[in-house]
């Protein structure tokens, strides 16, 4: 398999997980443990939204991570989260899988794991994020809601120009991206939150390249 190890395009950086652990970016350090790795980050500059991950090298734990599903319970928490999204580098763990190819367990065959970061302060990324968050809030004001922020199109655009994946059979494949989104969940204290109960307050917006 041949892939670019690290590339930065339009406010987005894509790094193979192995490379990230071996040469972490500024603001990160990696502690090697007997059972895996512990990744430390600077919460002042980085917003990590990665769940604990079991790899062939052991368990990888990202300290200070908010997890892929971020829960907020009041306006103060939402305001703080929004500020982080629009000012920090956001880190997410994704998988490039081989389309229409499954393992014996029925799961997609993973070609490579990547740590993806997007610059929330990049003008175009920030504009899209603000627009998506404003649309979500205005749609469900005063209610509980869930919004998925999807990076799939960003990764597909990046892959077309910057990744070259070859299977063991030397056939070129187009990767299918898994876990390429993260979720914000806001819980209102409204007593009769019918839209949330019936699933009407779920929203999604996608980030795109220029």
C-alpha positions as a printed NumPy array, in Angstrom:
array([[  0.   ,   0.   ,   0.   ],
       [  1.32 ,   3.408,  -0.919],
       [ -0.119,   6.582,   0.562],
       [  0.867,  10.135,   1.304],
       [  1.869,  10.269,   4.942],
       [  0.88 ,  13.85 ,   5.622],
       [ -0.646,  16.544,   3.486],
       [ -2.21 ,  19.914,   4.205],
       [ -4.912,  21.193,   1.883],
       [ -7.299,  24.097,   2.397],
       [ -7.084,  24.093,   6.18 ],
       [ -7.15 ,  20.302,   6.469],
       [ -4.293,  17.97 ,   7.415],
       [ -4.454,  14.21 ,   6.872],
       [ -1.871,  12.058,   8.68 ],
       [ -1.521,   8.287,   8.858],
       [ -2.071,   7.124,  12.423],
       [  1.363,   5.467,  12.559],
       [  3.043,   8.672,  11.445],
       [  1.021,  10.717,  13.935],
       [  2.162,   8.504,  16.825],
       [  5.77 ,   8.474,  15.62 ],
       [  6.033,  12.209,  14.856],
       [  3.162,  14.026,  16.601],
       [  2.406,  17.581,  15.463],
       [  3.127,  20.678,  17.509],
       [  1.149,  20.726,  20.747],
       [  1.021,  16.917,  20.995],
       [  3.203,  14.356,  22.742],
       [  2.908,  10.573,  22.759],
       [  3.595,   8.385,  25.773],
       [  4.411,   4.766,  24.946],
       [  2.89 ,   2.311,  27.44 ],
       [  3.107,  -1.43 ,  27.8  ],
       [ -0.534,  -1.674,  26.738],
       [ -0.461,   0.931,  23.963],
       [ -0.173,   4.707,  23.714],
       [ -1.373,   7.757,  25.584],
       [ -1.577,  10.9  ,  23.475],
       [ -1.34 ,  14.258,  25.24 ],
       [ -2.534,  17.496,  23.643],
       [ -2.755,  21.187,  24.449],
       [ -6.454,  22.004,  25.039],
       [ -5.732,  25.702,  24.496],
       [ -4.975,  25.168,  20.807],
       [ -6.453,  21.756,  19.936],
       [ -9.968,  20.328,  20.081],
       [ -9.624,  16.533,  20.085],
       [-12.811,  14.574,  19.428],
       [-11.452,  11.024,  19.256],
       [-12.748,   7.999,  21.172],
       [-10.338,   5.496,  22.735],
       [ -9.13 ,   3.202,  19.968],
       [ -7.986,  -0.451,  20.007],
       [ -5.298,  -1.017,  17.395],
       [ -2.899,  -3.825,  16.556],
       [ -0.328,  -1.862,  18.576],
       [ -2.514,  -1.725,  21.668],
       [ -5.037,   0.728,  23.045],
       [ -4.625,   4.358,  22.003],
       [ -6.03 ,   6.896,  24.455],
       [ -6.243,  10.585,  23.585],
       [ -6.061,  12.615,  26.784],
       [ -8.274,  15.741,  26.916],
       [-10.472,  14.32 ,  24.167],
       [-14.146,  15.293,  24.189],
       [-15.029,  12.077,  22.367],
       [-16.723,  11.796,  18.983],
       [-20.122,  12.639,  20.512],
       [-19.933,  15.892,  22.455],
       [-22.717,  16.504,  24.991],
       [-23.781,  19.991,  26.103],
       [-26.388,  20.771,  28.742],
       [-26.678,  24.553,  28.82 ],
       [-25.956,  27.692,  26.839],
       [-22.608,  28.206,  28.562],
       [-21.355,  24.792,  27.456],
       [-22.626,  25.371,  23.931],
       [-20.993,  28.814,  23.736],
       [-17.668,  27.368,  24.905],
       [-17.872,  24.517,  22.392],
       [-18.79 ,  26.844,  19.551],
       [-15.835,  29.086,  20.372],
       [-13.501,  26.078,  20.287],
       [-14.88 ,  24.869,  16.946],
       [-14.313,  28.286,  15.376],
       [-10.836,  28.96 ,  16.72 ],
       [ -8.879,  25.725,  17.276],
       [ -7.567,  22.855,  15.204],
       [-10.084,  20.016,  15.359],
       [ -8.768,  16.431,  15.394],
       [-10.751,  13.359,  14.316],
       [ -9.782,   9.708,  13.717],
       [-11.15 ,   8.224,  10.476],
       [-10.729,   4.989,   8.521],
       [-10.216,   4.509,   4.785],
       [-11.932,   1.239,   3.872],
       [-12.047,  -0.848,   0.709],
       [-15.459,  -0.448,  -0.865],
       [-17.542,  -3.645,  -1.254],
       [-14.932,  -5.674,   0.626],
       [-15.644,  -7.091,   4.095],
       [-13.681,  -9.145,   6.58 ],
       [-14.794, -12.503,   7.994],
       [-16.584, -10.629,  10.783],
       [-18.632,  -8.686,   8.23 ],
       [-16.882,  -5.377,   8.879],
       [-15.42 ,  -3.219,   6.125],
       [-11.811,  -3.993,   5.306],
       [ -9.72 ,  -1.117,   6.647],
       [ -6.915,   0.048,   4.374],
       [ -5.568,   2.747,   6.663],
       [ -6.41 ,   4.792,   9.754],
       [ -5.848,   8.553,   9.61 ],
       [ -5.867,  11.431,  12.043],
       [ -7.578,  14.303,  10.272],
       [ -7.373,  17.858,  11.527],
       [ -9.216,  20.882,  10.237],
       [ -8.416,  24.455,  11.125],
       [-11.552,  25.931,  12.644],
       [-10.068,  29.39 ,  12.149],
       [ -9.54 ,  28.913,   8.413],
       [-11.82 ,  31.526,   6.754],
       [-13.744,  29.087,   4.551],
       [-13.99 ,  26.326,   7.165],
       [-15.059,  28.877,   9.788],
       [-17.724,  30.331,   7.489],
       [-19.173,  26.876,   6.8  ],
       [-19.11 ,  25.95 ,  10.485],
       [-20.816,  29.191,  11.56 ],
       [-23.451,  28.839,   8.871],
       [-24.165,  25.21 ,   9.806],
       [-24.342,  25.885,  13.543],
       [-26.562,  28.947,  13.082],
       [-28.932,  26.971,  10.866],
       [-29.107,  24.155,  13.414],
       [-29.732,  26.432,  16.387],
       [-32.336,  28.539,  14.613],
       [-34.135,  25.362,  13.516],
       [-34.509,  23.913,  17.001],
       [-34.242,  26.895,  19.341],
       [-35.185,  26.006,  22.917],
       [-35.204,  22.291,  22.223],
       [-32.804,  19.397,  22.529],
       [-31.039,  18.627,  19.292],
       [-28.319,  16.612,  17.621],
       [-26.155,  17.791,  14.745],
       [-23.689,  15.668,  12.78 ],
       [-20.773,  17.541,  11.208],
       [-19.635,  15.489,   8.221],
       [-16.122,  15.601,   6.714],
       [-16.718,  12.909,   4.085],
       [-16.753,  15.283,   1.101],
       [-13.583,  16.978,   2.334],
       [-11.831,  13.608,   2.512],
       [-13.142,  12.456,  -0.861],
       [-11.873,  15.658,  -2.481],
       [ -8.512,  15.23 ,  -0.775],
       [ -8.266,  11.556,  -1.78 ],
       [ -8.833,  12.27 ,  -5.455],
       [ -5.693,  14.415,  -5.577],
       [ -3.469,  13.285,  -2.727],
       [ -3.853,   9.582,  -2.03 ],
       [ -2.798,   6.536,  -3.995],
       [ -4.103,   3.312,  -2.488],
       [ -3.089,  -0.097,  -3.86 ],
       [ -4.477,  -3.401,  -2.633],
       [ -2.492,  -6.617,  -2.352],
       [ -3.802,  -7.533,  -5.798],
       [ -2.245,  -4.326,  -7.207],
       [ -5.66 ,  -2.951,  -8.108],
       [ -6.441,   0.695,  -7.541],
       [ -9.408,   1.188,  -5.25 ],
       [-11.442,   4.188,  -4.235],
       [-11.498,   4.387,  -0.438],
       [-14.783,   4.541,   1.43 ],
       [-14.52 ,   6.769,   4.508],
       [-15.799,   5.544,   7.862],
       [-16.258,   7.59 ,  11.062],
       [-15.769,  10.8  ,   9.073],
       [-18.168,  12.83 ,  11.201],
       [-18.608,  13.985,  14.774],
       [-21.752,  14.818,  16.705],
       [-22.88 ,  17.653,  18.955],
       [-25.732,  16.799,  21.332],
       [-27.553,  19.539,  23.205],
       [-29.958,  18.582,  25.983],
       [-32.601,  21.137,  26.865],
       [-34.484,  21.089,  30.166],
       [-37.787,  21.472,  28.334],
       [-40.385,  19.146,  29.852],
       [-42.242,  18.249,  26.662],
       [-39.503,  18.077,  24.054],
       [-41.602,  16.316,  21.405],
       [-39.397,  17.095,  18.343],
       [-36.42 ,  15.511,  20.105],
       [-38.419,  12.499,  21.287],
       [-39.665,  11.77 ,  17.772],
       [-36.301,  12.356,  16.096],
       [-37.257,  15.594,  14.309],
       [-34.412,  17.632,  15.817],
       [-31.595,  15.732,  14.122],
       [-29.558,  17.867,  11.76 ],
       [-26.457,  17.44 ,   9.62 ],
       [-24.185,  19.684,   7.625],
       [-21.167,  18.88 ,   5.482],
       [-17.853,  20.666,   5.219],
       [-16.51 ,  21.152,   1.709],
       [-13.366,  22.418,   0.045],
       [-13.266,  25.728,  -1.811]])
